Amino acid sequence: MRHNLASVLSLAALLAAASPFTSVVAATLLDDRNITVLSEAEAAAKRAALIDHLWGKDGFPAQRQPDVVRTNIPSPVQSLDHLDRVDELQMNLAPDLEGRAWHFVPEHPNRELVVLHHGHGCTLDDDPGPADVGYGLQRTIHALLREGYGVLGVFMPHMRPGDCTGGHNAMFEQNHDSRSPIRLFLESTATGLNHLKQAKTPDGSLQYRAFHMIGLSGGGWTTTVYAALDPTIRCSFPVAGSIPLYLRAGGSVGDREQFEPSFYRLAGYPDLYVLGALGEGRRQVQILGRRDDCCFGEAQHDEPATGLPYEEAMRRYERQVQAALAGIGDGAFRLEIDETAPSHMISHHAIEQIILPELRSSR
C-alpha cells in the first residue's frame, strides 16, 4: 500500500485495450457497505463466481506446483532462532513475472504452517530488535518459529528480491485473455501451499495439518482475498490491509488491485471478510494501526465524508460482518485496533498479544 499512495478517489479513465480489465476505471470507488453473503449457499456461489472471474475455465490453481524448488539455502533473513532450514520456491507466473517464496522450517515443528505475505516491500529481512522499528516481518517469522510453526514467506508481484520494480497498476493494462490480473497476486500463495500440503516427514506422515495466513499492507489485502477464496486457511490476520471501499480516502485508496470495479462488483470487502471467516473452526482477525502513517489509520480517515469518527466507522462494519456470520453459523471475525504501533507495521504487541494467542487457541 505504500507504493503509489497518490491515488485519489476521482480517477481518470484508462485507455481501452484488449482485456476487459483495461477499459475504464469507475470515476468513484464502489459503495460496498451492503453484505450480500447471508447463507452457506450464497457463500459457495459467491466464491465460485470470484474464482471464475479470476481464472475463467482454468479454475482455481489447486494442482499447480512450483517450477523450481531449491532446498537448504542460506537463510535470507537474519537472526532467526529455532530455524532448521530454508527452502526456496520459484513460480513462473507470467512472461517477465516470477513468483518467489521461502519456506522456513522450524527446529521443533508443531505441524502447522503460517503464510506470511509482505506488501510493497522487497525483503523480509528487516529490523530484528525489540523496538517497534521497520515493518515487522523478521520479528513475525522469529516468533512463529519459536512456537513451532512453519512459515511460507511470500511477496507481491514485482516486489521481491531481484525484482523490486512495482508497477501494479500497469498489470491491468495488459491482455490477460479474459482472466483477471488479480489472479497473479494470489498464485504464489496457492502454488506454495499446494507444494507444502503434499510435503511429508521422514516417517511418511504429512508435514502440515493446518494452514494459516498473515499479511502486512498489500500482503494484508492478499490475505483478505486469498482467505475468502480458499477455505483451507483456518486463521487469517490481515494487518493494515484493507477497509471497505465506502470508507476510503487519500492513502487508503491504494493500487488498482485494491479497488478494481470488475472484481468488487462481485464481492465488496465486507463480503470478503465473511467469506474469509466462514466455516467450522475458521476465524479472521483484522488488525489496523490507529497511528498508521500509510493507510487505514485514523490520520487517513475522512470523518466529514463518513459522518462517523474513526473507531465507530470501523466498528460498524465489524458488527455487520459478525452479524452476517452469526446468521449463517460457523466462523468468527473481529477487528483489533493496534494502539501501540507507531507506524505501518506488524508490531510486537500484534504478534505477542493478538496473533500468537489466536493461533494457540485454534489448535
The 8 nearest C-alpha neighbors of each residue, nearest first, counted from 0:
[[1, 217, 2, 216, 253, 119, 118, 4],
 [2, 0, 4, 293, 119, 3, 216, 294],
 [1, 3, 0, 4, 119, 254, 165, 253],
 [4, 2, 5, 6, 1, 254, 253, 0],
 [3, 5, 250, 6, 2, 1, 253, 0],
 [4, 6, 3, 7, 250, 249, 253, 2],
 [7, 5, 4, 253, 252, 3, 249, 8],
 [8, 6, 9, 249, 5, 10, 252, 248],
 [7, 9, 27, 10, 28, 248, 252, 6],
 [8, 10, 26, 27, 7, 11, 28, 25],
 [11, 9, 26, 8, 7, 12, 27, 24],
 [10, 12, 13, 9, 26, 24, 25, 23],
 [13, 11, 23, 24, 10, 14, 25, 26],
 [12, 14, 23, 11, 15, 22, 24, 21],
 [15, 13, 22, 16, 12, 21, 23, 172],
 [14, 16, 22, 21, 13, 23, 17, 18],
 [17, 15, 21, 18, 22, 14, 172, 174],
 [16, 18, 174, 19, 15, 21, 173, 22],
 [17, 19, 174, 20, 21, 16, 177, 175],
 [20, 18, 21, 22, 17, 177, 16, 15],
 [19, 21, 18, 22, 171, 179, 172, 261],
 [22, 20, 172, 19, 16, 15, 18, 171],
 [21, 23, 15, 19, 20, 16, 14, 13],
 [24, 22, 12, 13, 21, 25, 15, 14],
 [23, 25, 12, 26, 13, 22, 10, 260],
 [24, 26, 27, 23, 260, 28, 10, 12],
 [25, 27, 10, 9, 24, 11, 28, 12],
 [28, 26, 9, 25, 8, 29, 10, 24],
 [27, 29, 244, 8, 30, 258, 25, 26],
 [28, 30, 31, 244, 27, 245, 260, 263],
 [29, 31, 245, 32, 244, 28, 33, 267],
 [30, 32, 267, 33, 29, 245, 244, 243],
 [31, 33, 30, 245, 34, 269, 243, 267],
 [34, 32, 31, 35, 269, 30, 267, 270],
 [33, 35, 270, 36, 269, 32, 37, 31],
 [34, 36, 37, 33, 270, 266, 41, 269],
 [37, 35, 41, 42, 34, 270, 38, 273],
 [36, 38, 323, 35, 327, 41, 326, 39],
 [39, 37, 41, 327, 40, 36, 42, 326],
 [38, 40, 42, 41, 43, 327, 37, 36],
 [41, 39, 43, 38, 42, 44, 37, 45],
 [40, 42, 44, 38, 36, 43, 39, 45],
 [43, 41, 39, 45, 40, 44, 36, 46],
 [42, 44, 40, 46, 41, 45, 47, 39],
 [43, 45, 41, 47, 42, 46, 48, 40],
 [46, 44, 48, 42, 47, 43, 41, 49],
 [45, 47, 49, 43, 48, 44, 228, 42],
 [46, 48, 44, 50, 45, 49, 51, 43],
 [49, 47, 45, 51, 46, 50, 52, 44],
 [48, 50, 52, 46, 51, 47, 53, 45],
 [51, 49, 53, 47, 52, 48, 54, 59],
 [50, 52, 55, 48, 54, 49, 53, 47],
 [53, 51, 49, 50, 55, 54, 48, 179],
 [52, 54, 179, 50, 178, 182, 51, 55],
 [55, 53, 58, 178, 51, 57, 52, 50],
 [56, 54, 51, 57, 52, 58, 178, 53],
 [55, 57, 58, 54, 51, 178, 59, 52],
 [58, 56, 55, 54, 59, 60, 51, 53],
 [59, 57, 54, 56, 55, 60, 51, 50],
 [58, 60, 61, 50, 54, 57, 51, 53],
 [61, 59, 63, 62, 58, 189, 186, 190],
 [60, 62, 59, 63, 193, 189, 190, 58],
 [63, 61, 60, 64, 193, 190, 59, 194],
 [62, 64, 60, 190, 61, 193, 65, 189],
 [63, 65, 190, 194, 193, 62, 66, 191],
 [66, 64, 90, 67, 89, 88, 190, 68],
 [65, 67, 90, 89, 64, 91, 68, 88],
 [66, 68, 89, 65, 88, 69, 90, 87],
 [69, 67, 88, 87, 70, 89, 65, 66],
 [70, 68, 87, 86, 67, 88, 72, 71],
 [71, 69, 86, 72, 68, 87, 85, 84],
 [70, 72, 85, 86, 84, 73, 69, 87],
 [71, 73, 85, 70, 86, 74, 69, 87],
 [74, 72, 75, 71, 85, 84, 86, 76],
 [73, 75, 76, 85, 72, 77, 84, 71],
 [76, 74, 73, 77, 124, 123, 72, 85],
 [77, 75, 124, 74, 123, 137, 78, 79],
 [76, 78, 79, 124, 75, 74, 127, 137],
 [77, 79, 80, 127, 76, 141, 137, 124],
 [80, 78, 141, 77, 82, 81, 76, 140],
 [79, 81, 82, 78, 141, 145, 144, 106],
 [80, 82, 106, 145, 144, 105, 83, 79],
 [83, 81, 105, 106, 80, 84, 104, 79],
 [82, 84, 106, 105, 104, 81, 85, 103],
 [85, 83, 104, 71, 82, 103, 86, 72],
 [86, 84, 103, 71, 102, 72, 74, 104],
 [87, 85, 70, 102, 71, 69, 101, 72],
 [86, 88, 101, 69, 68, 100, 102, 70],
 [89, 87, 68, 100, 99, 67, 65, 101],
 [88, 90, 99, 67, 65, 98, 66, 68],
 [89, 91, 98, 65, 66, 97, 92, 99],
 [92, 90, 97, 93, 98, 96, 66, 89],
 [91, 93, 97, 96, 90, 98, 183, 94],
 [94, 92, 96, 91, 95, 97, 183, 90],
 [93, 95, 96, 92, 91, 97, 98, 175],
 [94, 96, 93, 97, 92, 91, 157, 162],
 [97, 95, 93, 94, 92, 91, 98, 157],
 [98, 96, 91, 92, 90, 99, 95, 89],
 [97, 99, 90, 187, 89, 91, 92, 96],
 [98, 100, 89, 88, 90, 97, 153, 154],
 [101, 99, 153, 88, 152, 87, 151, 89],
 [102, 100, 87, 152, 151, 86, 88, 103],
 [101, 103, 151, 86, 85, 150, 104, 87],
 [102, 104, 85, 150, 149, 84, 101, 151],
 [103, 105, 149, 84, 83, 85, 82, 102],
 [106, 104, 82, 144, 83, 108, 107, 149],
 [105, 107, 83, 81, 82, 108, 104, 147],
 [106, 108, 147, 105, 109, 81, 144, 83],
 [109, 107, 147, 105, 110, 148, 106, 149],
 [108, 110, 147, 111, 148, 107, 146, 149],
 [111, 109, 207, 108, 208, 206, 112, 148],
 [110, 112, 209, 207, 148, 109, 208, 210],
 [113, 111, 149, 210, 148, 150, 211, 209],
 [114, 112, 211, 150, 212, 210, 115, 149],
 [113, 115, 212, 151, 150, 213, 152, 211],
 [116, 114, 152, 213, 214, 151, 212, 113],
 [115, 117, 214, 218, 153, 152, 154, 114],
 [118, 116, 218, 154, 215, 214, 153, 120],
 [119, 117, 217, 218, 216, 120, 215, 155],
 [120, 118, 0, 158, 2, 217, 1, 121],
 [119, 121, 118, 122, 158, 117, 159, 163],
 [120, 122, 159, 158, 160, 163, 119, 123],
 [123, 121, 124, 120, 160, 159, 125, 117],
 [122, 124, 136, 125, 137, 76, 121, 117],
 [125, 123, 76, 122, 137, 77, 75, 126],
 [124, 126, 137, 123, 133, 127, 136, 135],
 [125, 127, 133, 128, 132, 137, 124, 135],
 [128, 126, 138, 137, 125, 78, 129, 77],
 [127, 129, 130, 126, 132, 138, 131, 137],
 [128, 130, 131, 127, 347, 132, 138, 126],
 [131, 129, 132, 128, 347, 127, 126, 346],
 [130, 132, 346, 347, 129, 340, 133, 341],
 [133, 131, 130, 126, 134, 135, 128, 344],
 [134, 132, 126, 135, 125, 344, 131, 136],
 [133, 135, 344, 136, 345, 343, 132, 125],
 [136, 134, 345, 138, 133, 137, 344, 139],
 [135, 137, 139, 123, 138, 134, 140, 125],
 [138, 136, 140, 139, 125, 135, 124, 123],
 [137, 139, 141, 135, 140, 136, 127, 142],
 [138, 140, 136, 142, 137, 141, 135, 143],
 [141, 139, 143, 137, 138, 142, 144, 136],
 [140, 142, 138, 144, 139, 79, 143, 137],
 [143, 141, 145, 139, 144, 140, 138, 146],
 [142, 144, 146, 140, 148, 145, 141, 139],
 [145, 143, 147, 105, 148, 146, 141, 142],
 [144, 146, 142, 143, 147, 81, 141, 80],
 [147, 145, 143, 144, 148, 142, 109, 108],
 [148, 146, 108, 109, 144, 107, 145, 105],
 [149, 147, 143, 144, 112, 111, 146, 109],
 [148, 150, 112, 104, 105, 103, 113, 111],
 [151, 149, 113, 103, 112, 114, 102, 152],
 [150, 152, 102, 114, 101, 115, 113, 103],
 [151, 153, 115, 101, 100, 116, 114, 150],
 [154, 152, 100, 116, 115, 151, 117, 99],
 [155, 153, 117, 159, 116, 158, 99, 156],
 [154, 156, 158, 184, 118, 157, 117, 153],
 [157, 155, 158, 184, 154, 98, 96, 183],
 [156, 158, 165, 162, 163, 164, 159, 155],
 [159, 157, 163, 121, 155, 156, 165, 162],
 [160, 158, 121, 162, 163, 154, 157, 161],
 [159, 161, 121, 162, 122, 163, 158, 99],
 [160, 162, 159, 163, 121, 158, 157, 164],
 [163, 161, 157, 159, 160, 164, 158, 121],
 [162, 164, 158, 157, 159, 165, 121, 161],
 [163, 165, 157, 162, 166, 158, 159, 161],
 [166, 164, 157, 158, 163, 167, 156, 119],
 [165, 167, 169, 168, 164, 170, 157, 2],
 [166, 168, 170, 169, 165, 254, 255, 171],
 [167, 169, 255, 170, 166, 171, 254, 172],
 [170, 168, 172, 171, 167, 166, 173, 255],
 [171, 169, 167, 168, 172, 173, 180, 166],
 [172, 170, 169, 173, 21, 168, 20, 180],
 [171, 173, 21, 169, 170, 174, 16, 20],
 [174, 172, 171, 170, 175, 18, 21, 169],
 [173, 175, 18, 17, 176, 172, 16, 177],
 [174, 176, 178, 177, 18, 173, 179, 180],
 [177, 175, 178, 174, 18, 17, 179, 19],
 [178, 176, 175, 18, 179, 19, 55, 174],
 [179, 177, 175, 54, 53, 176, 55, 180],
 [178, 180, 53, 181, 182, 177, 52, 175],
 [181, 179, 182, 183, 171, 178, 170, 175],
 [180, 182, 179, 183, 184, 256, 53, 185],
 [181, 183, 180, 185, 184, 53, 179, 186],
 [184, 182, 181, 185, 186, 180, 92, 156],
 [183, 185, 182, 181, 155, 186, 156, 221],
 [186, 184, 182, 183, 188, 187, 189, 225],
 [185, 187, 189, 188, 183, 190, 184, 182],
 [188, 186, 190, 189, 98, 185, 191, 90],
 [189, 187, 191, 186, 190, 185, 192, 153],
 [188, 190, 186, 192, 187, 191, 193, 185],
 [191, 189, 193, 187, 64, 192, 188, 63],
 [190, 192, 188, 194, 193, 189, 187, 195],
 [191, 193, 195, 189, 194, 190, 196, 188],
 [194, 192, 190, 196, 191, 195, 189, 64],
 [193, 195, 191, 192, 196, 197, 64, 190],
 [196, 194, 198, 192, 197, 193, 191, 207],
 [195, 197, 193, 194, 198, 192, 207, 205],
 [196, 198, 195, 194, 199, 193, 205, 206],
 [199, 197, 195, 206, 196, 205, 194, 200],
 [200, 198, 205, 206, 204, 203, 197, 201],
 [199, 201, 206, 203, 202, 204, 205, 198],
 [202, 200, 203, 199, 204, 206, 205, 198],
 [203, 201, 200, 204, 199, 205, 206, 198],
 [204, 202, 200, 199, 201, 205, 206, 198],
 [205, 203, 199, 200, 202, 206, 201, 198],
 [204, 206, 199, 207, 198, 200, 203, 197],
 [205, 207, 199, 200, 198, 110, 204, 208],
 [208, 206, 110, 111, 205, 209, 112, 196],
 [207, 209, 111, 110, 205, 206, 210, 196],
 [210, 208, 111, 207, 112, 211, 233, 110],
 [209, 211, 112, 232, 113, 233, 111, 231],
 [210, 212, 113, 234, 232, 233, 235, 114],
 [211, 213, 114, 235, 113, 115, 236, 222],
 [214, 212, 236, 115, 237, 235, 114, 116],
 [215, 213, 219, 218, 116, 237, 115, 222],
 [214, 216, 219, 218, 238, 117, 118, 239],
 [215, 217, 240, 219, 239, 118, 218, 0],
 [218, 216, 118, 220, 0, 219, 240, 215],
 [217, 219, 214, 118, 215, 116, 117, 221],
 [218, 220, 240, 214, 237, 215, 216, 222],
 [219, 221, 240, 217, 223, 218, 222, 241],
 [222, 220, 218, 224, 219, 223, 225, 217],
 [221, 223, 219, 225, 220, 224, 214, 237],
 [224, 222, 220, 221, 226, 225, 237, 219],
 [223, 225, 227, 221, 222, 226, 220, 228],
 [224, 226, 228, 222, 227, 223, 221, 229],
 [227, 225, 275, 229, 228, 223, 224, 232],
 [226, 228, 275, 274, 224, 225, 271, 229],
 [227, 229, 225, 226, 46, 230, 224, 50],
 [228, 230, 226, 231, 227, 225, 232, 275],
 [231, 229, 232, 226, 228, 227, 233, 275],
 [230, 232, 229, 233, 210, 209, 226, 211],
 [233, 231, 211, 230, 210, 226, 234, 229],
 [232, 234, 281, 211, 231, 210, 282, 235],
 [235, 233, 211, 282, 283, 281, 232, 212],
 [236, 234, 212, 283, 211, 213, 284, 237],
 [235, 237, 213, 284, 285, 283, 238, 212],
 [236, 238, 219, 285, 214, 240, 222, 213],
 [237, 239, 286, 215, 219, 240, 214, 287],
 [240, 238, 216, 287, 215, 241, 219, 286],
 [241, 239, 219, 216, 220, 238, 237, 217],
 [242, 240, 220, 239, 243, 295, 219, 216],
 [241, 243, 244, 295, 246, 268, 247, 240],
 [244, 242, 268, 245, 246, 269, 31, 241],
 [243, 245, 247, 246, 31, 28, 30, 29],
 [244, 246, 30, 243, 247, 31, 32, 29],
 [247, 245, 244, 243, 305, 242, 248, 300],
 [248, 246, 244, 251, 252, 245, 243, 249],
 [247, 249, 251, 252, 250, 301, 299, 300],
 [248, 250, 251, 7, 252, 299, 6, 247],
 [249, 251, 4, 294, 252, 293, 248, 253],
 [250, 252, 294, 249, 247, 248, 295, 253],
 [253, 251, 250, 247, 248, 249, 6, 7],
 [254, 252, 251, 0, 257, 4, 6, 250],
 [253, 255, 256, 257, 168, 3, 167, 0],
 [254, 256, 257, 168, 259, 258, 253, 167],
 [255, 257, 259, 254, 258, 181, 168, 167],
 [256, 258, 255, 254, 253, 259, 252, 220],
 [257, 259, 255, 256, 260, 28, 263, 244],
 [260, 258, 255, 256, 261, 262, 257, 263],
 [261, 259, 263, 262, 264, 258, 25, 29],
 [260, 262, 264, 259, 263, 265, 20, 52],
 [263, 261, 260, 264, 265, 259, 266, 49],
 [262, 264, 267, 266, 265, 260, 261, 259],
 [265, 263, 262, 266, 261, 260, 267, 29],
 [264, 266, 263, 262, 267, 49, 261, 48],
 [267, 265, 263, 270, 264, 271, 268, 262],
 [268, 266, 31, 263, 270, 269, 271, 264],
 [267, 269, 271, 243, 270, 272, 266, 31],
 [270, 268, 272, 271, 267, 34, 320, 273],
 [271, 269, 273, 268, 267, 272, 34, 266],
 [270, 272, 268, 274, 273, 269, 227, 275],
 [273, 271, 269, 275, 270, 274, 268, 276],
 [272, 274, 270, 276, 271, 275, 277, 320],
 [273, 275, 227, 271, 277, 272, 276, 270],
 [276, 274, 227, 226, 272, 273, 277, 271],
 [277, 275, 282, 283, 330, 273, 281, 274],
 [278, 276, 330, 274, 273, 275, 329, 281],
 [279, 277, 330, 329, 281, 280, 276, 230],
 [278, 280, 329, 281, 330, 277, 328, 233],
 [281, 279, 278, 330, 233, 282, 361, 329],
 [282, 280, 233, 330, 278, 276, 279, 234],
 [283, 281, 331, 276, 234, 330, 332, 233],
 [282, 284, 235, 332, 276, 234, 236, 285],
 [285, 283, 236, 333, 334, 332, 235, 286],
 [284, 286, 334, 237, 236, 335, 238, 283],
 [287, 285, 238, 335, 336, 334, 239, 237],
 [288, 286, 239, 336, 337, 238, 289, 335],
 [289, 287, 337, 291, 290, 296, 336, 340],
 [288, 290, 296, 297, 291, 338, 337, 336],
 [291, 289, 288, 296, 341, 342, 292, 297],
 [290, 292, 342, 296, 343, 288, 293, 289],
 [293, 291, 342, 343, 290, 294, 296, 298],
 [294, 292, 291, 1, 343, 250, 0, 295],
 [293, 295, 251, 250, 296, 299, 291, 292],
 [296, 294, 251, 299, 239, 287, 242, 241],
 [297, 295, 289, 291, 298, 294, 299, 288],
 [296, 298, 300, 289, 299, 309, 290, 295],
 [299, 297, 296, 300, 290, 292, 291, 289],
 [298, 300, 297, 296, 295, 294, 249, 250],
 [299, 301, 297, 298, 302, 309, 248, 296],
 [302, 300, 304, 303, 305, 248, 299, 247],
 [301, 303, 305, 307, 304, 306, 308, 300],
 [304, 302, 306, 305, 301, 307, 308, 300],
 [305, 303, 302, 301, 306, 307, 246, 300],
 [306, 304, 302, 307, 303, 301, 246, 312],
 [305, 307, 303, 302, 304, 308, 312, 301],
 [306, 308, 305, 302, 312, 311, 309, 303],
 [309, 307, 302, 311, 310, 312, 306, 305],
 [310, 308, 312, 311, 297, 300, 313, 307],
 [309, 311, 313, 312, 308, 314, 297, 307],
 [310, 312, 314, 313, 308, 309, 315, 307],
 [313, 311, 315, 309, 310, 307, 314, 308],
 [312, 314, 310, 311, 315, 316, 309, 317],
 [315, 313, 317, 311, 312, 316, 310, 318],
 [314, 316, 318, 312, 317, 313, 311, 319],
 [315, 317, 319, 318, 314, 313, 320, 312],
 [316, 318, 314, 320, 315, 319, 321, 334],
 [319, 317, 321, 315, 316, 320, 322, 314],
 [320, 318, 316, 322, 321, 317, 323, 315],
 [321, 319, 323, 317, 322, 318, 273, 316],
 [320, 322, 318, 324, 319, 323, 332, 325],
 [323, 321, 325, 319, 320, 324, 318, 326],
 [322, 324, 320, 326, 321, 325, 37, 319],
 [325, 323, 327, 321, 326, 322, 328, 320],
 [326, 324, 322, 328, 323, 327, 321, 329],
 [327, 325, 323, 324, 328, 322, 37, 38],
 [326, 328, 324, 38, 325, 37, 323, 39],
 [329, 327, 325, 326, 324, 330, 278, 277],
 [328, 330, 278, 279, 277, 327, 324, 331],
 [329, 331, 277, 278, 281, 276, 282, 279],
 [332, 330, 282, 276, 283, 281, 333, 324],
 [333, 331, 283, 282, 284, 321, 276, 330],
 [332, 334, 284, 317, 285, 283, 335, 331],
 [333, 335, 285, 284, 286, 317, 336, 332],
 [334, 336, 286, 285, 337, 287, 333, 284],
 [337, 335, 287, 288, 286, 338, 289, 334],
 [338, 336, 288, 339, 287, 289, 340, 335],
 [337, 339, 289, 340, 336, 288, 290, 341],
 [340, 338, 337, 341, 348, 346, 288, 290],
 [339, 341, 346, 342, 338, 337, 288, 290],
 [342, 340, 290, 339, 291, 343, 131, 288],
 [341, 343, 291, 292, 340, 290, 344, 288],
 [344, 342, 291, 292, 293, 134, 288, 341],
 [345, 343, 134, 135, 346, 342, 133, 340],
 [344, 346, 135, 134, 349, 238, 347, 215],
 [347, 345, 349, 348, 340, 344, 131, 135],
 [346, 348, 350, 349, 351, 131, 345, 138],
 [349, 347, 346, 351, 352, 350, 339, 353],
 [348, 350, 353, 346, 347, 352, 351, 354],
 [351, 349, 354, 347, 348, 353, 352, 355],
 [350, 352, 348, 355, 349, 353, 347, 354],
 [353, 351, 348, 349, 350, 356, 354, 355],
 [354, 352, 349, 356, 350, 355, 351, 357],
 [355, 353, 350, 357, 356, 349, 358, 351],
 [354, 356, 358, 357, 351, 353, 350, 359],
 [357, 355, 359, 358, 354, 353, 360, 352],
 [358, 356, 360, 354, 355, 359, 353, 361],
 [357, 359, 355, 361, 356, 360, 354, 362],
 [360, 358, 356, 357, 361, 362, 355, 354],
 [359, 361, 357, 358, 362, 356, 355, 354],
 [362, 360, 358, 359, 357, 280, 234, 233],
 [361, 360, 359, 358, 209, 111, 357, 280]]
